[in-house]
Amino acid sequence: MLARNVKFLKAVALYSFTAFGGPQGHMGMMMKTFVQKRKDVTEEELLELNSFAQILPGPSSTQTVMLIAMKLGGIPLATITLMLWVFPAALIMGAFSFLLYYFDIKDVQTNLFLYIQPMSVGFVFYAAARMMGPSIKYFATWAIMMGSMAATIVIKSPWVFPALLLVSGTVSNFSNKRIPDPQVRPKKINWMNLWAFFLIFIAAGIASSFVPHAWQHRRAVNLFENFYRFGSIVFGGGQALLPMMLYQFVNRPLRLGHAPILTSEQLLTGFGMVQAVPGPVFSICSFVGGMAMSQYGTMWQIIGCIVTTTAVFLPSTLLLFFFYPIYENLKHHVIIFRALEGINAAIVGIIWASGIVLFQAMPFEWMDVVVVIITFCLLYYSKIPAPLIVLGWLLLGWTLNP
């Protein structure tokens, strides 16, 4: 399996160092790398995999690239892909926890990432434009796309995503013209993944409650429980992690009369840093784990980075391995098959809206508009590899560093 997919793993490794812009920007990068260049999946399959990932808790772009690997080489290849995808971002954010602990972060700022945010918006618009072809074919799908785009822009809540998917899947079922292909052989379901998810959840809660208070490093156990719980219930991507961590590590200790584990300034600084780092936004957990354990020395700070990163990605991985075979079996039923058409149209609308929201969040500069347009055109009309486009904007920002 590994010998057959060495080139795929090399592509994942390169992708992990160049995928900026969060889950929406990652979709454009996946479209360019795994659909157009390598042809590991089709545009329709990528959209379908991303739609399924939206239903589960956890990092959607991580789950999507793992699903691509599962289609090529099953769970073993998906596990290796996960590690390749997460490691660079987790390493960078863990290193930032040391940097922030020992130095003033303002002393190391540069303009290296000056054009990364508008470049990411270009990637988002490219992904949406490419996905319109296979997904937006009828008046109903146009209406679902436009409605989802408007709702995402107006309603500022992560719960809007599952709500839109539910409504869109229901609406597209009013048509009885489309039927699925004949039933294929059912996929085998491994119940051990679901049992492991619940057993670890329960064991982490018990260990966190009963670990001896006299042990000065008990915080490492508590961190595993905290982040495993976060990874089990968070919807809406890495942005939805921020309020959870703010409550758990800043507000809750103050309410109980204890010193906060992190200050709000440290947490927001880490959240700002992760926007300029390639890879999953969930890699902020490596930074938080390092900062939380920094007072116990270098070795425990490293352990904090590893524990939190492992804990936050583990539950969504176990759920993905359990539910995807079920989904593969169910999608051949008429109701699910028709629902996918509406869900895919909603995803396209959400991606268009994400690009608009990201652009509105930036201070308006005409140069940013130019960067967005150039990035979109290079992706859509040229065969320049996406990593070279990222490198070009990084170098341009670096040359303008005062």
C-alpha positions as CSV (number, residue, x, y, z in Angstrom):
1,M,0.0,0.0,0.0
2,L,2.8,2.4,0.9
3,A,4.8,1.6,-2.2
4,R,1.8,2.3,-4.4
5,N,1.1,5.7,-2.7
6,V,4.6,7.2,-2.2
7,K,3.8,10.0,-4.7
8,F,0.5,10.7,-3.0
9,L,2.3,11.0,0.4
10,K,4.9,13.3,-1.1
11,A,2.0,15.5,-2.4
12,V,0.4,15.5,1.0
13,A,3.7,16.6,2.6
14,L,4.1,19.5,0.2
15,Y,0.5,20.4,0.6
16,S,0.9,20.6,4.4
17,F,3.6,23.3,4.1
18,T,1.7,25.4,1.6
19,A,-2.0,25.2,2.5
20,F,-2.9,28.6,4.0
21,G,-6.2,30.1,4.7
22,G,-8.1,27.7,6.9
23,P,-10.5,25.0,5.7
24,Q,-12.0,27.2,3.0
25,G,-8.6,28.1,1.5
26,H,-7.6,24.4,1.9
27,M,-10.4,23.4,-0.4
28,G,-8.9,25.4,-3.3
29,M,-5.5,23.9,-2.6
30,M,-7.0,20.3,-2.6
31,M,-8.8,21.0,-5.8
32,K,-5.6,22.1,-7.5
33,T,-3.4,19.3,-6.0
34,F,-5.5,16.2,-5.7
35,V,-8.1,16.8,-8.4
36,Q,-6.5,18.7,-11.3
37,K,-2.9,17.7,-10.9
38,R,-2.9,14.2,-9.5
39,K,-6.5,13.2,-10.3
40,D,-6.8,11.1,-7.1
41,V,-10.5,12.1,-6.9
42,T,-12.9,13.9,-9.2
43,E,-14.4,17.3,-8.4
44,E,-17.7,15.6,-7.6
45,E,-16.0,13.2,-5.2
46,L,-14.0,15.9,-3.5
47,L,-17.2,17.9,-2.9
48,E,-19.0,14.8,-1.6
49,L,-16.1,14.0,0.8
50,N,-16.1,17.6,2.1
51,S,-19.9,17.5,2.6
52,F,-19.6,14.4,4.7
53,A,-16.8,16.0,6.7
54,Q,-19.1,18.9,7.6
55,I,-21.4,16.5,9.3
56,L,-18.8,15.3,11.8
57,P,-17.2,17.3,14.7
58,G,-13.6,18.2,14.3
59,P,-11.4,19.8,11.6
60,S,-13.2,19.5,8.2
61,S,-10.2,20.0,6.0
62,T,-8.2,17.4,7.9
63,Q,-11.0,14.9,7.6
64,T,-11.4,15.7,3.8
65,V,-7.7,14.9,3.0
66,M,-7.9,11.8,5.2
67,L,-11.0,10.7,3.2
68,I,-9.1,11.1,0.0
69,A,-6.4,8.8,1.4
70,M,-9.0,6.3,2.6
71,K,-10.3,6.0,-1.0
72,L,-6.8,5.2,-2.2
73,G,-5.4,3.0,0.6
74,G,-7.8,2.6,3.4
75,I,-7.3,3.4,7.1
76,P,-3.5,2.8,7.1
77,L,-2.9,5.4,4.4
78,A,-5.4,7.8,6.0
79,T,-3.5,7.5,9.4
80,I,-0.1,8.3,7.8
81,T,-1.7,11.2,5.8
82,L,-3.1,12.6,9.1
83,M,0.4,12.7,10.7
84,L,2.0,14.2,7.6
85,W,-0.7,16.9,7.4
86,V,-0.7,17.8,11.1
87,F,3.0,17.6,12.0
88,P,4.4,20.8,10.3
89,A,1.7,23.1,11.6
90,A,1.8,21.5,15.1
91,L,5.6,21.8,15.1
92,I,5.5,25.5,14.1
93,M,2.8,26.4,16.7
94,G,4.6,24.4,19.4
95,A,7.8,26.4,18.6
96,F,5.8,29.6,18.9
97,S,4.8,28.7,22.5
98,F,8.6,28.6,23.3
99,L,9.1,31.8,21.4
100,L,6.3,33.6,23.2
101,Y,7.4,32.3,26.6
102,Y,11.0,33.4,26.2
103,F,10.8,36.4,24.0
104,D,8.6,39.4,23.1
105,I,6.8,38.3,20.0
106,K,6.7,41.8,18.6
107,D,10.5,41.6,18.1
108,V,10.2,38.8,15.5
109,Q,7.4,40.1,13.4
110,T,8.0,40.5,9.6
111,N,6.0,41.2,6.5
112,L,6.6,37.6,5.3
113,F,2.8,36.9,5.5
114,L,1.8,40.3,4.1
115,Y,-0.2,38.9,1.2
116,I,-1.2,35.5,2.6
117,Q,-4.7,36.5,3.7
118,P,-5.8,38.0,0.3
119,M,-4.1,35.1,-1.4
120,S,-6.2,32.7,0.7
121,V,-9.3,34.6,-0.4
122,G,-8.3,33.9,-4.0
123,F,-8.0,30.2,-3.2
124,V,-11.5,30.2,-1.6
125,F,-13.1,31.9,-4.6
126,Y,-11.3,29.4,-6.9
127,A,-12.6,26.4,-5.0
128,A,-16.1,27.8,-5.1
129,A,-15.9,28.5,-8.9
130,R,-14.6,25.1,-9.7
131,M,-17.3,23.4,-7.6
132,M,-20.1,25.2,-9.2
133,G,-19.7,23.1,-12.4
134,P,-20.6,19.7,-11.0
135,S,-23.0,20.9,-8.3
136,I,-25.0,23.8,-9.6
137,K,-27.1,22.5,-12.5
138,Y,-30.8,23.3,-11.8
139,F,-32.8,26.3,-10.5
140,A,-33.2,24.6,-7.1
141,T,-29.4,24.2,-6.7
142,W,-28.9,27.8,-7.7
143,A,-31.4,28.9,-5.1
144,I,-29.9,26.7,-2.4
145,M,-26.4,28.1,-3.2
146,M,-27.5,31.7,-3.0
147,G,-29.6,31.2,0.1
148,S,-26.7,29.4,1.9
149,M,-24.3,32.2,0.9
150,A,-26.7,34.8,2.3
151,A,-27.3,32.9,5.5
152,T,-23.6,32.3,6.1
153,I,-22.9,36.0,5.7
154,V,-25.7,37.3,7.9
155,I,-25.9,34.6,10.6
156,K,-22.6,34.7,12.7
157,S,-22.8,31.3,14.3
158,P,-21.0,28.0,13.6
159,W,-24.4,26.2,14.0
160,V,-25.5,27.8,10.7
161,F,-23.5,25.1,8.9
162,P,-25.2,21.9,10.1
163,A,-28.6,23.8,9.9
164,L,-28.0,24.7,6.2
165,L,-26.9,21.1,5.4
166,L,-30.1,19.7,7.0
167,V,-32.4,22.2,5.2
168,S,-30.7,21.8,1.9
169,G,-30.8,18.1,2.0
170,T,-34.5,18.2,2.8
171,V,-35.3,20.7,0.0
172,S,-33.5,18.6,-2.7
173,N,-35.6,15.6,-1.7
174,F,-38.7,17.2,-3.1
175,S,-37.5,16.1,-6.6
176,N,-38.2,12.5,-7.5
177,K,-36.5,12.5,-10.9
178,R,-33.0,11.4,-9.8
179,I,-32.2,7.9,-8.6
180,P,-28.9,6.4,-7.4
181,D,-26.9,3.8,-9.2
182,P,-27.6,0.2,-8.4
183,Q,-26.7,-0.8,-4.8
184,V,-23.0,-1.7,-4.5
185,R,-21.5,-4.2,-2.1
186,P,-21.9,-2.8,1.4
187,K,-18.8,-1.7,3.2
188,K,-17.7,-3.5,6.4
189,I,-18.3,-1.5,9.6
190,N,-15.6,-1.6,12.3
191,W,-17.4,-1.1,15.6
192,M,-14.1,-0.9,17.5
193,N,-13.6,2.7,16.4
194,L,-16.8,3.8,18.0
195,W,-16.1,1.8,21.2
196,A,-12.6,3.2,21.4
197,F,-14.1,6.8,21.0
198,F,-16.4,6.3,24.0
199,L,-14.0,4.4,26.2
200,I,-11.2,7.0,25.8
201,F,-13.8,9.8,26.5
202,I,-14.9,8.1,29.7
203,A,-11.3,7.1,30.8
204,A,-10.0,10.6,30.2
205,G,-12.8,12.1,32.3
206,I,-12.2,9.6,35.2
207,A,-8.4,10.1,35.1
208,S,-8.8,13.9,35.0
209,S,-11.1,13.8,38.1
210,F,-9.1,11.4,40.2
211,V,-5.4,12.1,39.4
212,P,-3.7,12.9,42.7
213,H,-3.6,16.7,43.4
214,A,-0.1,16.2,44.9
215,W,1.3,15.3,41.5
216,Q,2.6,18.6,40.2
217,H,2.3,17.5,36.5
218,R,-1.3,16.5,36.7
219,R,-2.2,19.3,34.3
220,A,-1.0,17.1,31.4
221,V,-3.7,14.6,32.2
222,N,-6.3,17.4,32.5
223,L,-5.2,18.9,29.2
224,F,-5.7,15.5,27.4
225,E,-9.3,15.4,28.8
226,N,-10.0,19.0,27.9
227,F,-8.8,18.7,24.3
228,Y,-10.3,15.3,23.7
229,R,-13.6,16.8,24.8
230,F,-13.1,19.8,22.5
231,G,-12.4,17.5,19.5
232,S,-15.5,15.5,20.3
233,I,-18.0,18.3,20.3
234,V,-16.6,21.2,18.2
235,F,-18.4,22.1,15.0
236,G,-17.5,25.1,12.8
237,G,-13.7,24.6,12.5
238,G,-10.8,25.9,14.5
239,Q,-12.6,29.3,15.0
240,A,-15.1,27.5,17.3
241,L,-12.3,26.3,19.5
242,L,-11.5,29.9,20.7
243,P,-14.5,30.4,23.0
244,M,-14.1,26.9,24.4
245,M,-10.5,27.5,25.3
246,L,-11.2,31.0,26.6
247,Y,-13.7,29.6,29.0
248,Q,-11.6,26.6,30.0
249,F,-8.2,28.2,30.5
250,V,-9.0,31.9,31.3
251,N,-12.5,32.5,32.6
252,R,-13.2,29.3,34.5
253,P,-10.0,29.4,36.7
254,L,-10.8,33.0,37.6
255,R,-14.4,32.1,38.5
256,L,-13.1,29.4,40.8
257,G,-10.6,31.8,42.4
258,H,-7.5,30.3,40.8
259,A,-4.9,32.0,38.5
260,P,-5.8,31.5,34.8
261,I,-3.8,28.9,33.0
262,L,-3.3,31.3,30.1
263,T,-4.1,35.0,29.8
264,S,-6.5,36.2,27.2
265,E,-3.7,38.1,25.5
266,Q,-1.6,34.9,25.1
267,L,-4.6,33.0,23.7
268,L,-5.5,35.7,21.2
269,T,-1.8,36.0,20.2
270,G,-1.7,32.3,19.4
271,F,-5.0,32.5,17.5
272,G,-3.5,35.3,15.4
273,M,-0.3,33.3,14.8
274,V,-2.2,30.3,13.5
275,Q,-3.8,32.3,10.8
276,A,-0.4,32.8,9.2
277,V,0.7,29.1,9.5
278,P,0.0,26.5,6.8
279,G,-2.0,23.5,7.8
280,P,-5.0,22.9,10.1
281,V,-6.3,25.8,12.4
282,F,-6.6,23.1,15.1
283,S,-2.8,23.2,15.4
284,I,-3.4,26.1,17.8
285,C,-3.8,23.4,20.4
286,S,-0.1,22.6,20.2
287,F,0.6,26.3,21.1
288,V,-1.9,26.2,24.0
289,G,-0.5,22.9,25.3
290,G,3.0,24.3,25.2
291,M,2.0,27.5,27.0
292,A,0.0,25.7,29.6
293,M,3.0,23.4,30.6
294,S,5.7,26.0,30.1
295,Q,6.2,26.6,33.8
296,Y,7.3,23.0,34.3
297,G,10.4,23.1,32.1
298,T,11.3,22.3,28.5
299,M,10.5,18.6,28.5
300,W,7.0,19.1,30.0
301,Q,6.3,21.9,27.6
302,I,7.1,19.6,24.7
303,I,4.8,16.9,26.3
304,G,2.1,19.6,26.5
305,C,2.3,20.2,22.8
306,I,2.1,16.5,22.0
307,V,-0.7,15.7,24.4
308,T,-3.0,18.5,23.3
309,T,-2.4,17.9,19.5
310,T,-3.0,14.1,19.9
311,A,-6.1,14.6,22.0
312,V,-7.9,17.1,19.8
313,F,-7.4,15.1,16.5
314,L,-8.0,11.6,18.0
315,P,-11.9,11.7,18.5
316,S,-12.7,13.1,15.0
317,T,-10.4,10.4,13.5
318,L,-12.1,7.6,15.3
319,L,-15.5,8.9,14.4
320,L,-14.4,9.3,10.8
321,F,-13.2,5.7,10.5
322,F,-16.5,4.4,12.0
323,F,-19.0,6.6,10.2
324,Y,-17.5,6.7,6.7
325,P,-18.3,3.1,5.8
326,I,-21.9,3.6,7.1
327,Y,-22.2,6.7,4.9
328,E,-20.8,4.8,1.9
329,N,-23.6,2.3,2.4
330,L,-26.4,4.8,3.0
331,K,-25.6,7.2,0.2
332,H,-26.9,4.6,-2.3
333,H,-30.4,4.9,-0.8
334,V,-32.7,7.3,-2.7
335,I,-33.3,9.8,0.2
336,I,-29.5,10.2,0.9
337,F,-28.6,10.3,-2.8
338,R,-31.1,13.2,-3.4
339,A,-30.1,15.0,-0.2
340,L,-26.4,15.1,-1.3
341,E,-27.3,17.3,-4.3
342,G,-28.7,19.9,-2.0
343,I,-25.9,19.6,0.5
344,N,-23.3,20.0,-2.2
345,A,-25.0,23.2,-3.4
346,A,-25.1,24.5,0.1
347,I,-21.4,23.8,0.5
348,V,-20.6,25.8,-2.6
349,G,-22.7,28.7,-1.2
350,I,-20.9,28.5,2.2
351,I,-17.5,28.6,0.5
352,W,-18.5,31.7,-1.6
353,A,-19.7,33.4,1.6
354,S,-16.5,32.4,3.5
355,G,-14.4,34.2,0.8
356,I,-16.6,37.3,1.1
357,V,-16.4,37.3,4.9
358,L,-12.6,36.8,4.9
359,F,-12.2,39.7,2.5
360,Q,-14.5,42.0,4.6
361,A,-12.4,41.2,7.7
362,M,-9.3,42.7,6.1
363,P,-8.6,46.5,6.2
364,F,-9.4,47.6,2.7
365,E,-6.4,48.0,0.4
366,W,-6.4,48.1,-3.4
367,M,-3.3,45.8,-3.4
368,D,-5.3,43.1,-1.6
369,V,-7.9,43.2,-4.4
370,V,-5.2,42.8,-6.9
371,V,-3.7,39.9,-5.0
372,V,-7.1,38.2,-4.9
373,I,-7.7,38.6,-8.6
374,I,-4.2,37.5,-9.6
375,T,-4.3,34.4,-7.4
376,F,-7.8,33.4,-8.7
377,C,-6.7,33.9,-12.4
378,L,-3.4,31.9,-11.9
379,L,-5.3,29.0,-10.3
380,Y,-8.2,29.0,-12.8
381,Y,-6.4,29.8,-16.1
382,S,-2.9,28.6,-15.7
383,K,-1.1,25.3,-14.8
384,I,1.3,26.9,-12.3
385,P,1.4,24.6,-9.2
386,A,-0.3,26.0,-6.1
387,P,2.8,25.8,-3.9
388,L,4.7,28.1,-6.3
389,I,1.9,30.6,-6.1
390,V,2.1,30.6,-2.3
391,L,5.9,30.9,-2.4
392,G,5.6,33.8,-4.8
393,W,3.4,35.8,-2.5
394,L,5.6,34.9,0.5
395,L,8.7,36.1,-1.3
396,L,7.0,39.3,-2.4
397,G,6.0,40.1,1.2
398,W,9.5,39.3,2.4
399,T,11.1,41.7,-0.1
400,L,8.8,44.5,1.1
401,N,9.9,44.0,4.8
402,P,11.1,47.3,6.1
